[in-house]
Amino acid sequence: MSDDSVSARRFAHESMAVLDRLTESARDDVIRAADLIADCVRADGVIQAFGTGHSQAIVLELAGRAGGLVPTNRLSIADLVLYGGDSPSVLDDPLLERQAGVAARIYDLAAPRPQDLFVVISNSGVNNVVVEMALHAKQHGHRLLAITSLTHTRAVPAGHPSGKKLADLADVVLDNAAPRGDALLELPDGGAVCALSTLTGVMLVQMAVAEASAQLLAAGERPPVYVSANVPGGFEGNLELEKRYAGRIRRTAS
């Protein structure tokens, strides 16, 4: 029998309590995030989503999934190889995401249009490539939505030479309510286990997409939404929706 301070039941209880609080505390910011998303869709823009590490899970929740918006694009460090011609060996460098110029290359490979919305996800909000992407997006006139932990980012120094953090640059910040270091359950001899930011990040993303879809419906516009490819006609219907954004969104096998 596990100690109840570190157990499945404790994590379920604690994380669900955070989610319950988040649905209320984030309500106004979710509406503001939805405004950005709906405006982007109306303007024939694409939602460009970027994160590194486990923040990519939130990118995948937003970009190219069943029940999600069609005009979404996943940006990744792997784009340097997939679309930029770099050798796969460059991805062996664990410090690649700290190198200057990486985000600018990823941005250029995506060739975003001015009306595209950037959604940048980072629990800490201080990673060099994340801040560089946010800076690059703002310098090119894009609106920027950040998903980050304000508790964590306020507790650590800026890592980018500009002295900026992701939250400093965003038009709207969605606070994922994760603790410093992300892990929720404290261990008896120090440290903690069981990360929270994926659960809360998914909740925030889906709340914002739902609210943006409601705004579009209220204006008499049908949200361009993916149907599961695993239902009859879903794959073919999705291909028709994607034609509007041909050459602007990427859908790889993974």
Buried (B, 14 or more C-beta within 10 A) or exposed (E): EEEEEBBEEBBEEBBEEBBEEBEEEBEEBBBBBBBBBBBBBBEEBBBBBBBBBBBBBBBBBBBBEEEBBBBBBBBBBBBBBBBEEBEEEBEEEEEBBBBEEBBBBBBEBBEBBEBBBBBBBBBBBBBBBBBBBBBBBBEEEBBBBBBBBBBBBEEEEBBBEBEBBBBBBBBBBBBBBBBBBBBBBEEEEEEBEBBBBBBBBBBBBBBBBBBBBBBBEEEEEEBBBBBEEEEEEBEEBBEEBBEEBEEBBBEEEE
